Amino acid sequence: MSATLLEQARSAHDDIERLERMVVKELQKEVKSHKDRLYQSHRVKMMLEAMTLATSKLVDIYEDADGARSDEIAALGGQTAPGQNNVFSAFYDRLKEIREYHRRHPSLQAMEVDDLEQVFQEEPYIEFSGEEGYGRFLDLHELHQRYVNLSFVKKKDKEQQLEYSAYIETFFQLHKIPQMHKLSRQYTEYVEDLMHYLVSFYQRTQPLQDIEKKLTKVEAEFEERWLAGKVEGWENKGVKNLNPINIDNYHSPEELVQLGGERLKQSLAFLGLKSGGTVQQRAERLWLTKLQPLDQLDSKHFAKGMKPKKNGDESLPNIKDIALNECRIRRLTELLHEAIEETKGHVEKKQAFTYEEMEEEREEVMEVQPESESEEEEQQFYNPLKLPMGWDGKPIPYWLYKLHGLGQEFKCEICGNSSYWGRRAFERHFKEWRHQHGMRCLGIPNTKNFHEITSIKDAKALYEIIQERSGMNKWRPDLEEEYEDRDGNVYNKKTYTDLQRQGLI
């Protein structure tokens, strides 16, 4: 019975109608917490996927590519052969088939509506790390470590590693990285993995959104801008020179030498080979790639961590693919803007918390408190004085605002005219990375002598005064080194030497 196409079509129509009612019923529910809202979205997505599957099945049946549906309809009408029409015979044959089917499946039961609903009401499994907090925050710790270990980043930040909080604010600004640094395999893999993580996070937190459609639109816009040379960070500034040298067009290392050291260096970096040495050494190293496959070269020719695998994979990073992934990341960060902002606040909050406070907060997040959370989300606080918001999302008390002087603004020219509200934040910023970086750019040590100095002019003037004073206090052996003669008379070095030359001592 269930094997007939007409019965399958009827069952599919019935399932679609049930699923439509279930979707409406699910969306009419009031969800109180972030976790419940996330589960609701995933349940609706599962229902929509089941509807899509049933609809696809119906389309195949109605297209009737093999003519089986037409034959079945004709058989029900009694047309057993061309020109023959026996309705009663067809009816009894069909009745016999139904009885035979139920005789073979005596315990078969139809699925009730409640049973179908119960299947979709189960809690969906969504995989989140502890840091992601059920999709509230991004977990970029692993990608942050990979970024700071990129060769050009390590050279740039030798003295102080880029902090995680600063990385979250800038990880999507890939267009600011110079083009020549984007040719390594490490950077290519980093950008690709960052893009895949953002796509995965968006799919897990926004299951009802069509991310594939959004990315397809990005790709179409990218193609137009790429042809026009207007892709941000990849404008026509010698993009042709960024492609690896076609080694087949050259017949000796001497011909490669004529390309120049910088051109050879870029191509070697693109291939993952060492790019140091003289122009001749670079040309000879690049010439080796024509004599041997890349994966058969000695590891001594490769930069650290760039040796290709022994599986014959010699694919090179394509600058167009790198640029496309950067555009995808830029679009994904726009879609995840709210989550990124919440992640920034969460990281700053964790830095100010003790371990015990962090554990307490984690327990509170895990607890299901739908009513209180809903009230907090819907409540709009009266804040006519525009007081800063506390960690609980409420305005801080006015007395606390006055106590810490949060209405007082301090500007620091060394930090790029950044504003700091309150005396405490102002004093603390002298030890933070932004002020230290500004002092390092001025070539001035960030010592206690320069605390409270916010002007570049004042900092330079004070540094000159300190240098002059340190020069006056230098050890001068001619005047300060003492000598004693046989009679016990004490002289400085200069006087003693003069008397000794005159033969008086």
C-alpha positions in Angstrom: 0.0 0.0 0.0 2.7 2.5 1.0 4.7 1.4 -2.1 2.2 3.0 -4.5 3.2 6.5 -5.8 -0.2 8.0 -5.1 -0.1 6.9 -1.4 3.4 8.3 -1.1 2.2 11.6 -2.6 -0.7 11.7 -0.2 1.6 11.0 2.8 4.0 13.7 1.7 1.2 16.3 1.4 0.0 15.3 4.8 3.5 15.6 6.3 4.0 19.0 4.8 0.7 20.3 6.2 1.6 18.9 9.7 5.0 20.5 9.6 3.6 23.9 8.5 1.2 23.8 11.5 4.1 22.8 13.8 6.3 25.7 12.5 3.5 28.2 13.2 2.9 26.7 16.6 6.6 26.8 17.5 7.1 30.4 16.4 4.1 31.5 18.4 5.8 30.3 21.6 7.3 33.0 23.8 10.9 32.2 24.5 12.4 33.8 27.5 16.1 33.1 27.4 18.9 33.2 24.8 19.3 29.4 25.1 15.6 28.8 24.5 15.6 31.2 21.5 18.6 29.3 20.0 16.9 25.9 20.5 13.7 27.2 18.9 15.5 28.4 15.8 17.2 25.0 15.4 13.9 23.1 15.9 12.3 25.3 13.2 15.2 24.7 10.9 14.8 20.9 11.3 11.1 21.2 10.4 11.9 23.3 7.4 14.5 20.7 6.2 11.9 17.9 6.6 9.4 20.0 4.6 12.1 20.6 1.9 12.8 16.8 1.7 9.1 16.0 1.4 8.6 18.7 -1.2 11.5 17.4 -3.3 10.0 13.9 -3.1 6.6 15.3 -4.4 8.3 17.1 -7.2 9.9 13.9 -8.4 6.5 12.1 -8.2 4.6 14.8 -10.2 7.3 15.1 -12.8 6.7 11.4 -13.5 9.9 10.9 -15.5 9.4 7.1 -15.9 5.6 7.3 -16.4 4.8 5.1 -13.3 2.3 7.7 -11.9 0.3 7.8 -15.1 0.2 4.0 -15.3 -1.0 3.8 -11.7 -3.7 6.3 -12.3 -4.8 4.5 -15.4 -4.8 1.2 -13.5 -7.1 2.7 -10.8 -9.5 3.7 -13.6 -9.7 0.2 -14.9 -7.6 0.6 -18.0 -5.6 -2.6 -17.7 -4.8 -2.5 -21.5 -5.4 -0.2 -24.4 -9.1 -0.1 -25.3 -10.1 -2.1 -22.1 -11.9 -0.5 -19.2 -12.9 -2.7 -16.3 -13.5 -0.5 -13.2 -14.8 -3.3 -10.9 -11.9 -5.6 -11.7 -9.4 -2.8 -10.9 -11.3 -2.1 -7.6 -11.1 -5.7 -6.4 -7.5 -6.0 -7.4 -6.7 -2.9 -5.4 -8.7 -4.2 -2.4 -6.8 -7.5 -2.5 -3.5 -5.7 -2.6 -4.5 -3.7 0.5 -5.6 -6.8 2.5 -2.4 -8.6 1.5 -0.3 -5.6 2.7 -1.9 -5.5 6.1 -1.7 -9.3 6.4 2.1 -9.0 6.0 2.3 -6.1 8.4 -0.2 -6.8 11.2 1.4 -4.6 13.9 2.0 -1.5 11.7 0.6 1.7 13.3 0.1 5.1 11.7 2.2 7.9 13.3 0.0 10.2 15.3 0.4 14.0 15.1 1.6 14.1 18.7 4.3 11.5 18.0 5.6 13.7 15.1 5.6 16.8 17.3 7.5 14.9 20.1 10.3 14.0 17.6 10.9 17.7 16.9 10.4 18.9 20.5 13.6 17.1 21.6 16.4 19.4 22.6 18.7 19.8 19.5 22.4 19.1 19.9 24.4 22.2 19.2 28.2 22.1 19.8 29.6 25.2 21.5 32.9 25.6 23.4 32.8 26.9 26.9 34.2 30.2 25.8 31.4 30.7 23.3 28.7 30.6 26.0 25.9 29.0 23.8 26.7 31.4 21.0 26.9 34.6 22.9 30.6 35.1 22.3 33.3 34.2 19.7 36.1 31.9 20.7 39.2 33.1 18.7 41.9 32.0 21.1 43.4 29.4 18.8 43.3 31.8 15.8 44.8 34.5 17.9 47.8 32.3 18.7 48.2 31.4 15.0 48.1 35.1 14.1 50.7 36.3 16.5 53.0 33.4 15.3 52.9 34.6 11.7 56.4 35.6 10.7 55.6 39.3 9.9 53.6 39.7 13.1 56.5 38.3 15.3 58.9 40.7 13.6 56.6 43.7 14.1 55.8 43.0 17.8 59.1 41.7 19.1 58.9 43.4 22.5 55.2 42.8 23.4 52.8 40.2 22.0 49.4 41.4 20.7 46.9 40.9 23.4 43.7 38.9 22.8 41.5 41.9 23.6 43.3 44.0 21.0 43.2 41.1 18.5 39.4 41.0 18.7 39.2 44.6 17.7 41.4 44.3 14.7 41.2 40.6 13.5 38.9 41.5 10.5 41.1 44.5 9.3 43.0 42.3 6.9 43.2 45.0 4.3 45.7 46.9 6.4 48.3 44.1 6.1 50.8 44.7 3.3 50.3 42.6 0.2 53.8 41.1 0.3 53.1 39.5 3.8 50.0 37.7 2.4 51.8 35.3 0.2 52.9 32.7 2.7 51.1 29.4 3.2 50.7 30.2 6.9 48.7 33.4 6.2 46.6 31.6 3.5 45.7 28.8 5.9 45.0 31.3 8.8 42.6 33.3 6.6 40.9 30.2 5.4 40.4 28.8 8.9 39.2 32.1 10.2 36.6 32.3 7.4 35.4 28.7 8.1 35.1 29.4 11.8 33.0 32.5 11.3 30.7 30.7 8.9 30.4 27.8 11.4 29.6 30.2 14.2 27.0 32.1 12.1 25.3 28.8 11.1 25.1 27.6 14.7 23.8 30.9 16.1 21.6 32.0 13.1 20.3 28.7 11.7 17.3 30.3 9.9 19.6 32.6 7.9 20.8 31.5 4.4 24.6 32.2 4.7 25.3 30.5 1.4 23.1 33.1 -0.4 24.9 36.0 1.4 28.3 34.6 0.5 27.3 34.0 -3.1 26.4 37.7 -3.3 29.8 38.6 -1.8 31.5 36.5 -4.5 29.6 38.2 -7.3 30.5 41.7 -6.0 34.1 40.5 -5.5 34.4 39.4 -9.2 33.3 42.9 -10.4 35.6 44.7 -8.1 38.5 42.4 -8.8 38.3 43.0 -12.5 38.2 46.7 -11.8 41.1 46.5 -9.4 39.1 48.0 -6.6 39.2 45.2 -4.0 40.2 46.8 -0.6 43.7 45.9 0.2 44.4 44.5 -3.2 44.2 47.6 -5.4 46.4 47.6 -8.5 49.6 48.3 -6.8 51.7 45.8 -8.6 49.3 42.9 -8.1 50.8 41.3 -11.2 54.1 41.2 -9.5 52.7 39.3 -6.6 52.1 36.1 -8.7 55.0 33.6 -8.6 57.5 33.7 -11.4 56.8 31.2 -14.2 60.1 29.4 -13.9 59.5 27.6 -17.3 60.2 30.9 -19.1 63.8 31.0 -17.9 66.8 28.9 -18.9 69.4 29.6 -16.2 69.7 31.2 -12.7 71.5 34.1 -14.3 68.4 35.1 -16.1 66.5 35.0 -12.8 69.1 37.3 -11.3 68.0 40.1 -13.7 64.6 40.2 -12.1 66.1 41.7 -8.9 66.3 40.7 -5.3 62.8 41.9 -4.2 61.0 40.1 -7.0 62.8 36.9 -6.2 62.2 37.3 -2.5 58.4 37.6 -3.1 58.3 34.5 -5.3 60.4 32.5 -2.8 58.1 33.6 0.1 55.1 32.6 -2.1 56.5 29.1 -2.4 57.4 28.8 1.2 61.1 28.8 0.6 63.8 30.8 2.4 64.0 34.3 1.0 67.3 35.5 2.5 70.8 35.6 1.1 72.2 37.4 -2.0 70.4 37.8 -5.3 72.5 35.0 -6.8 71.6 32.6 -3.9 67.9 33.5 -4.2 68.0 32.8 -7.9 69.7 29.4 -7.4 67.2 28.5 -4.7 64.3 29.4 -7.0 65.9 27.5 -9.9 65.8 24.3 -7.9 62.0 24.3 -8.2 62.4 23.8 -11.9 64.7 20.8 -11.5 62.7 19.1 -8.7 59.1 19.0 -7.5 58.5 21.2 -4.5 57.7 18.3 -2.1 61.0 16.6 -3.0 63.3 19.5 -2.2 65.5 19.3 0.9 63.9 20.8 4.0 66.9 23.1 4.4 65.6 25.2 1.5 62.2 25.9 3.2 61.3 28.6 5.7 60.4 27.4 9.2 57.2 25.4 9.2 56.7 25.6 5.5 57.9 22.2 4.3 55.1 20.7 2.1 53.6 17.3 2.9 54.8 14.2 1.1 51.4 13.5 -0.5 52.2 15.3 -3.7 50.2 18.3 -2.8 52.0 21.2 -4.4 49.1 23.6 -4.8 50.2 27.2 -4.3 48.2 29.9 -2.6 46.2 31.9 -5.2 46.1 35.6 -4.5 42.6 35.8 -5.8 41.4 33.2 -3.4 43.1 35.0 -0.5 41.4 38.3 -1.5 38.1 36.5 -1.8 38.4 35.0 1.7 39.2 38.4 3.1 36.1 39.8 1.6 34.0 37.0 3.0 35.5 37.6 6.5 34.7 41.3 6.2 31.0 40.5 5.3 30.8 37.9 8.1 32.1 40.3 10.7 29.3 42.7 9.6 26.7 40.0 10.2 28.3 39.1 13.5 28.9 42.7 14.7 26.7 42.3 17.8 28.5 39.1 18.9 31.9 40.7 18.3 30.9 43.7 20.5 29.6 41.4 23.2 32.9 39.4 23.0 34.9 42.5 23.5 32.9 43.4 26.7 33.1 39.8 27.9 36.9 39.7 27.6 37.3 43.0 29.4 35.0 41.8 32.1 37.0 38.6 32.5 40.2 40.5 32.9 38.7 42.4 35.9 37.2 39.3 37.5 38.8 36.9 39.9 38.7 33.1 39.2 35.9 32.7 41.8 33.8 35.4 40.2 34.3 33.9 36.8 33.1 30.5 38.1 30.0 32.1 39.7 29.1 33.9 36.5 29.5 30.7 34.5 27.1 28.9 36.8 24.6 31.7 36.5 24.8 31.6 32.7 24.2 27.8 32.7 21.2 28.1 35.0 17.9 28.5 33.2 16.1 31.6 34.5 13.8 32.5 31.6 11.5 34.9 33.5 14.1 37.2 35.1 16.2 37.3 31.9 13.2 38.2 29.8 12.3 41.0 32.2 15.8 42.4 32.1 15.9 42.3 28.3 12.6 44.1 28.0 13.1 46.7 30.8 14.4 50.1 29.7 16.3 51.9 32.5 15.7 55.6 33.2 19.1 57.2 32.7 18.7 61.0 32.3 22.2 61.8 33.5 23.6 59.3 30.9 25.6 57.5 33.6 28.0 54.6 32.4 26.5 51.1 32.4 27.7 48.6 34.9 28.5 44.9 34.3 24.9 44.1 35.1 23.6 46.3 32.3 22.2 48.9 34.7 23.4 52.5 35.2 26.0 52.8 38.0 24.9 54.8 41.1 25.5 58.6 40.9 27.6 58.7 44.1 29.9 56.1 42.6 30.1 58.1 39.4 31.2 61.2 41.4 33.5 59.2 43.7 35.6 58.0 40.8 35.4 61.2 38.9 34.0 59.5 35.8 32.7 62.9 34.5 36.3 64.1 34.2 38.0 63.5 30.8 41.7 63.1 30.5 43.3 63.1 27.0 46.7 61.6 26.1 48.4 62.9 23.0 51.0 60.0 23.2 48.1 57.5 22.9 46.8 59.2 19.8 44.5 61.7 21.7 42.6 58.8 23.4 40.2 59.8 26.1 40.2 58.3 29.6 37.3 59.0 31.9 38.1 59.2 35.6 41.4 59.6 37.5 41.8 55.9 38.1 41.5 54.9 34.4 43.9 57.7 33.5 46.6 56.6 36.0 46.2 53.0 35.0 46.7 53.7 31.3 50.4 54.6 31.7 51.2 50.9 32.2 48.9 49.7 29.4 50.1 48.6 25.9 48.7 51.6 24.0 50.8 54.2 26.0 53.8 51.9 26.0 53.6 51.6 22.3 53.4 55.4 21.9 56.5 56.0 24.1 58.3 53.3 22.1 57.5 55.2 18.9 59.0 58.3 20.4 62.1 56.5 21.4 61.6 57.3 25.1 61.7 54.7 27.9 58.4 54.4 29.7 59.7 54.9 33.3 58.1 56.5 36.3 59.7 59.8 35.4 57.2 60.2 32.5 54.0 59.3 34.4 51.5 62.1 34.2 53.1 63.3 31.0 50.6 63.2 28.2 52.1 65.8 25.7 54.6 64.6 23.1 56.4 67.9 23.4 56.7 67.7 27.2 57.9 64.1 27.1 60.7 65.0 24.6 61.7 68.0 26.7 61.8 66.0 29.9 63.8 63.3 28.2 66.4 65.8 27.0 66.7 67.3 30.6 67.2 63.8 32.0 69.9 63.0 29.4 71.8 66.3 30.2 71.7 65.6 34.0 72.9 62.1 33.5 75.8 63.5 31.5 76.8 65.8 34.4 76.7 63.0 36.9 79.0 60.8 34.9 82.2 59.4 36.4 85.1 61.7 35.5 88.3 59.8 36.5 90.7 62.8 35.8 89.0 64.9 38.5 87.5 62.3 40.8 90.0 59.5 40.9 92.3 60.0 44.0 96.1 59.2 44.4 98.2 59.3 47.6 102.0 60.0 47.7 104.6 58.6 50.3 103.9 61.5 52.7 100.1 60.7 52.7 99.1 63.7 50.6 96.0 63.0 48.5 95.7 64.4 44.9 93.3 63.8 42.0 94.6 61.9 39.0 95.3 65.0 36.9 97.3 66.8 39.6 99.2 63.7 40.6 100.2 63.0 37.0 101.4 66.6 36.5 103.5 66.6 39.7 104.9 63.2 38.7 106.0 64.4 35.3 107.7 67.4 36.9 109.7 65.1 39.3 108.2 66.7 42.4 106.7 63.4 43.6 
